[in-house]
Amino acid sequence: MPDFYEFFAGGGMARAGLGNGWTCKFANDFSEMKADTYRSNWPSDDLHVGDVNNVTVADISGGAGAADLVWASFPCQDLSLAGNYLGIGHWGDKQKTRSGTFWPFWRLMRGLIDAGRAPKIIALENVYGAITSNNGKDFAAISSSFSGAGYRFGAMVIDAELFLPHSRPRLFFVGVRSDVEIPASIRCSGPADPWHPSSLVAAQQGISAEAQRKWVWWDMPTPPARTKRFADIIQDKPNGVDWHTAAETKALLGLMNPLHLAKVERAKVAGRRMVGGVYKRTRSEDGVKKQRAEVRFDDIAGCLRTPAGGSSRQSILVVDGQRVRSRLLSPREAARLMGLPDTYKLPAGYNDAYHVAGDGVAVPVVRHLAAHIFEPIVASSESATDVVHHTIAAE
């Protein structure tokens, strides 16, 4: 059974996506609230709670061997990596910010390498904007980190929309240790749809010559067409939220401009229940900043966000003919949009539950990567080891 380490583990969604066929040997997160949620769903002693800046190689359990996979969904807030690239291994207090968590994480990876415990696979997940942040220098710095550590690597953009009624494009780096075989079936000669959009191709052209030599264009099958709609995950009797009063719904509609009000009118005559995701945004109109409510009725929820404020929490508009109701998205609905089963235990508080969901990685995306990239690599490496052992035994 392959094993893994999970950094920036949050509520354990990468673990949920990998599934019971994988064994977690070590997990880390800074948040006590998320740690409580993690332990509620996976009662074990493999979770280390604390700042990744303070984690050492000695803290990482799992014995002297190398992990098959290290997963890291490092925080995206104020992302700025490239300016610190030359300081890998020499970072100081000024880098100890949320955006700087990549560097202490990579210090740990270099420490594992130096200790003879280089992971077979290192997978990173971050926001789509990491492709172009800091004028592409962040992307180039991550690429150089992989190539400088002797890993062949590549990146993909995967939108949760392929699997769930939830628009959530994310950037995924996957690096493979130099001595581990990469099956020909999971790589291609150049960019492939839908995994390598033009923005990613442009970013790849801007990385160092060494990184380009070690670049891999990963390939996976496109999943079957999604059949579940946003309306399918909505609870008739939600837990943790109340339906708005008629006056509150009217006020929400009053924040919409004519374009979005027209969407509501079209939803009324659609002939079926329509559910739209609503976000409040500040827009400039004729030089004046106004709060606006914007709705989408394309059977897909907008990207979940962590609840830093009321405007970041997604509301829903449920339209049944002429009847229009509104409320906040419930915690369970948010979890469903991330692909978590209803058996997953959420925190009791609304903001905490929404934060766990909004700060995670979509479960079926991880499963797709595991099935079509990670597991073929691990199986190939195990087969190669078996051949070596068989040959030695025969001699």
C-alpha positions in Angstrom: 0.0 0.0 0.0 1.6 3.4 -1.0 2.2 6.0 1.7 2.2 9.8 1.8 2.9 12.9 3.8 0.3 15.7 3.7 1.4 19.3 4.3 -1.0 22.2 4.8 -3.5 19.4 5.4 -6.5 21.5 6.4 -9.5 19.2 6.8 -7.8 16.3 5.0 -9.3 16.6 1.6 -6.2 15.4 -0.2 -6.3 12.3 2.1 -10.0 11.9 1.3 -9.2 12.0 -2.4 -6.3 9.5 -2.2 -8.6 7.1 -0.4 -8.2 4.0 1.8 -5.6 2.5 -0.6 -3.1 5.0 0.7 -1.5 5.2 4.1 -0.8 8.6 5.7 2.5 8.6 7.6 2.6 12.3 8.5 0.3 15.3 8.2 0.8 18.9 9.2 -1.3 22.0 9.6 -1.0 25.2 11.6 -4.7 25.6 12.5 -6.0 24.0 15.7 -9.6 24.2 14.3 -8.7 22.4 11.1 -6.7 19.9 13.1 -9.7 19.1 15.2 -11.7 18.5 12.0 -9.0 16.3 10.6 -8.9 14.2 13.7 -12.7 14.0 13.8 -12.6 12.3 10.4 -9.3 10.4 10.7 -8.6 9.6 14.4 -4.9 8.9 14.4 -1.6 10.2 15.7 0.0 11.1 12.4 -1.1 14.8 12.5 1.5 17.3 13.7 0.0 20.7 14.5 2.2 23.7 14.2 3.9 26.2 12.0 5.7 24.5 9.0 8.6 26.9 9.7 9.2 24.9 12.9 8.8 21.4 11.5 12.1 19.4 11.2 13.0 16.3 9.2 13.2 14.5 12.5 9.5 15.3 13.2 8.4 13.6 9.9 7.6 10.1 10.9 7.4 7.1 8.5 10.7 5.5 9.3 14.0 5.8 7.3 12.4 5.0 4.0 11.1 7.5 1.3 7.5 8.4 1.1 5.7 7.5 -2.2 4.0 10.9 -2.3 4.3 14.2 -0.6 1.2 16.5 -1.1 1.3 20.2 -0.3 -1.5 22.7 -0.8 0.4 25.7 0.4 -1.4 28.9 1.2 -2.0 31.3 -1.6 -2.5 34.6 0.4 -0.1 37.3 -0.9 1.7 34.8 -3.0 5.2 36.0 -3.8 7.8 33.3 -4.1 10.4 34.2 -6.7 12.1 36.9 -4.7 13.2 34.3 -2.2 14.5 31.7 -4.6 18.2 32.3 -4.0 17.5 32.1 -0.3 16.3 28.5 -0.3 18.0 27.1 2.8 18.9 30.7 3.9 15.5 32.2 4.5 15.1 34.5 7.6 12.3 35.9 9.7 11.1 38.2 7.0 10.1 35.2 4.9 8.1 33.7 7.7 4.7 34.8 6.3 1.8 32.8 5.0 3.1 33.5 1.4 6.5 32.3 2.5 5.4 28.8 3.6 6.6 27.3 0.4 10.2 27.9 1.3 10.2 26.2 4.7 8.3 23.3 3.1 10.9 23.0 0.4 13.6 23.1 3.0 12.0 20.0 4.5 12.0 18.4 1.1 15.7 19.1 0.7 16.3 17.8 4.1 14.5 14.5 3.2 16.7 14.3 0.1 19.9 14.9 2.1 18.7 12.2 4.6 18.3 9.6 1.8 14.5 9.9 2.1 13.7 11.7 -1.1 10.0 11.2 -1.9 9.2 9.5 -5.1 6.5 12.1 -6.0 6.0 15.6 -4.8 2.7 17.3 -5.7 1.8 20.9 -5.1 -1.5 22.6 -5.4 -2.2 26.3 -5.6 -4.5 28.9 -7.2 -4.7 29.5 -10.9 -3.1 32.9 -10.4 0.2 31.3 -9.4 0.9 30.9 -13.1 1.3 34.6 -13.6 1.8 36.0 -10.1 4.9 38.2 -9.7 5.1 38.4 -13.6 5.6 34.6 -13.8 8.6 34.6 -11.4 6.7 32.5 -8.8 6.0 29.8 -11.4 9.7 29.9 -12.5 10.9 29.7 -8.9 8.8 26.6 -8.2 10.0 25.1 -11.4 13.7 25.7 -10.5 13.1 24.3 -7.1 12.0 21.0 -8.7 14.7 20.9 -11.3 17.4 21.9 -8.8 16.4 19.0 -6.5 16.8 16.6 -9.4 13.1 16.0 -10.0 11.5 15.8 -13.4 8.3 17.7 -13.2 5.4 19.4 -14.9 2.2 21.3 -14.2 -1.5 21.0 -15.0 -4.5 23.2 -14.5 -7.5 21.2 -13.3 -10.9 22.8 -12.8 -13.2 21.0 -10.3 -16.0 21.8 -12.7 -15.0 18.7 -14.7 -16.2 16.6 -11.7 -18.5 18.8 -9.6 -20.9 21.7 -10.1 -18.3 24.1 -8.8 -16.0 26.4 -10.7 -12.6 26.0 -9.1 -9.5 26.0 -11.4 -6.3 25.1 -9.6 -2.7 24.7 -10.6 -1.0 21.4 -9.8 2.7 20.7 -10.0 3.8 17.0 -10.0 7.5 16.1 -9.6 9.1 12.7 -9.8 12.4 11.6 -8.4 15.1 11.1 -11.1 15.5 7.4 -10.6 11.8 6.6 -10.7 10.4 5.5 -14.0 7.6 7.5 -15.5 5.3 5.3 -17.6 5.0 6.5 -21.2 1.2 6.3 -21.0 1.0 9.3 -18.6 3.1 11.8 -20.5 2.7 13.4 -23.9 5.0 15.2 -26.4 3.5 18.6 -25.8 0.5 20.5 -24.3 -2.7 18.6 -24.1 -6.3 19.8 -23.5 -7.8 20.5 -21.0 -4.8 20.3 -18.7 -2.4 22.8 -20.3 -4.1 26.1 -21.2 -2.3 28.8 -23.1 -1.4 30.7 -19.9 0.4 27.6 -18.6 2.2 27.0 -21.9 3.4 30.6 -21.9 4.7 30.3 -18.3 6.5 27.1 -19.1 8.4 28.9 -21.9 9.6 31.4 -19.3 11.3 29.0 -16.9 15.1 28.3 -16.9 16.8 26.1 -19.5 17.6 23.5 -16.9 13.9 23.4 -15.7 12.7 23.0 -19.3 15.0 20.0 -19.8 13.3 18.3 -16.9 9.8 19.4 -17.8 7.2 16.7 -18.4 3.8 17.3 -20.1 1.6 15.1 -18.0 -1.4 13.4 -19.7 -4.6 12.0 -18.2 -7.9 10.9 -19.6 -10.7 13.6 -19.5 -13.4 12.4 -17.1 -16.8 11.5 -18.3 -19.2 14.4 -18.7 -20.5 15.6 -15.4 -24.2 15.0 -14.8 -24.7 16.6 -11.4 -26.0 20.2 -11.3 -25.7 22.9 -8.7 -29.4 22.4 -7.8 -28.7 18.7 -7.1 -26.6 19.4 -4.0 -29.0 22.0 -2.5 -30.7 21.0 0.8 -34.4 21.7 1.2 -34.0 21.9 4.9 -30.4 23.2 5.4 -28.5 22.8 8.7 -26.7 25.8 10.0 -28.4 28.5 7.9 -31.8 30.1 7.7 -33.8 31.2 4.7 -33.8 34.9 4.2 -37.0 36.8 5.0 -38.9 38.2 2.0 -37.6 41.7 2.8 -34.0 40.3 2.9 -34.4 38.6 -0.5 -35.9 41.8 -1.9 -32.9 43.8 -0.6 -30.5 41.3 -2.3 -32.4 41.6 -5.6 -32.2 45.4 -5.1 -28.4 45.1 -5.3 -28.5 43.6 -8.8 -28.0 45.7 -11.9 -30.4 45.2 -14.9 -28.2 42.5 -16.4 -28.4 40.3 -13.4 -32.1 41.0 -12.7 -32.7 39.8 -16.3 -31.0 36.5 -15.4 -33.5 36.1 -12.5 -36.4 36.8 -14.8 -35.2 34.1 -17.3 -34.8 31.7 -14.4 -38.5 32.2 -13.5 -39.6 30.8 -16.9 -37.0 28.0 -17.2 -39.6 25.3 -16.4 -37.6 23.8 -13.6 -36.1 24.8 -10.2 -33.1 27.0 -10.8 -30.4 27.7 -8.3 -27.9 30.5 -8.7 -24.8 31.4 -6.8 -24.6 35.0 -5.6 -21.6 37.0 -4.6 -21.6 40.6 -3.4 -18.9 42.7 -5.1 -17.9 46.4 -5.1 -18.2 47.8 -8.6 -17.3 51.2 -9.9 -20.2 52.8 -11.9 -19.8 56.3 -13.3 -16.9 56.8 -11.0 -18.9 55.8 -7.9 -18.3 52.6 -6.0 -21.4 50.6 -5.4 -22.1 47.2 -3.8 -23.6 44.8 -6.3 -25.0 41.3 -6.1 -24.1 39.2 -9.1 -25.8 35.9 -9.8 -25.0 33.0 -12.2 -27.5 30.4 -13.3 -25.3 28.1 -15.3 -25.8 25.1 -13.0 -22.3 25.7 -11.4 -21.4 27.3 -8.1 -18.9 30.1 -8.0 -15.5 29.3 -6.4 -15.8 28.8 -2.7 -13.7 31.2 -0.7 -12.7 31.3 3.0 -15.1 33.6 5.0 -12.8 36.5 5.7 -15.9 38.8 5.6 -19.6 38.7 4.7 -18.9 39.5 1.0 -16.8 36.4 0.6 -19.5 34.0 1.6 -21.6 32.7 -1.3 -25.4 33.1 -1.1 -27.8 31.1 -3.3 -31.0 32.2 -5.1 -33.5 29.5 -5.5 -36.1 30.2 -8.2 -39.2 28.0 -8.5 -41.4 29.7 -11.1 -42.4 33.1 -9.6 -41.2 32.1 -6.2 -37.7 33.5 -5.3 -35.9 32.6 -2.1 -32.4 33.3 -0.9 -30.0 32.4 1.9 -26.4 31.6 2.5 -24.9 28.4 1.1 -25.0 25.9 4.0 -21.8 24.2 5.3 -23.0 20.8 4.1 -23.6 22.2 0.6 -20.1 23.7 0.6 -18.7 20.4 1.6 -20.7 18.7 -1.2 -19.3 21.2 -3.7 -15.8 20.0 -2.7 -16.8 16.4 -3.3 -16.9 15.4 0.4 -19.4 12.8 1.4 -22.2 13.6 3.8 -20.5 11.4 6.4 -17.7 13.9 6.6 -17.7 15.6 10.0 -17.7 19.4 9.8 -17.0 21.9 12.6 -20.1 23.1 14.4 -19.7 26.8 13.6 -20.8 28.2 10.3 -17.6 30.2 9.6 -15.3 27.3 10.7 -17.2 24.8 8.5 -17.2 27.1 5.5 -13.5 27.8 6.0 -12.6 24.1 6.0 -14.4 23.6 2.8 -13.3 26.8 1.1 -9.7 26.3 2.0 -9.4 22.8 0.7 -8.8 20.9 -2.5 -11.6 19.2 -4.5 -11.7 15.5 -3.5 -12.4 14.0 -7.0 -9.6 16.0 -8.5 -7.1 14.4 -6.1 -8.6 11.0 -6.9 -8.2 11.6 -10.6 -4.6 12.5 -10.2 -4.0 9.5 -8.0 -5.6 7.1 -10.4 -4.0 8.4 -13.5 -0.6 9.9 -12.4 0.4 8.9 -8.9 -0.6 5.2 -8.8 0.8 4.3 -12.2 4.1 5.8 -11.1 4.2 4.0 -7.8 3.1 0.7 -9.5 5.9 1.1 -12.1 8.5 1.8 -9.4 7.4 -1.2 -7.4 7.6 -3.4 -10.4 11.1 -2.2 -11.2 12.1 -2.9 -7.6 10.7 -6.4 -7.8 12.7 -7.1 -11.0 15.9 -5.9 -9.3 15.2 -8.1 -6.2 14.4 -11.1 -8.4 17.6 -10.6 -10.4 19.7 -10.4 -7.2 18.1 -13.5 -5.8 18.7 -15.4 -9.0 22.4 -14.5 -8.9 
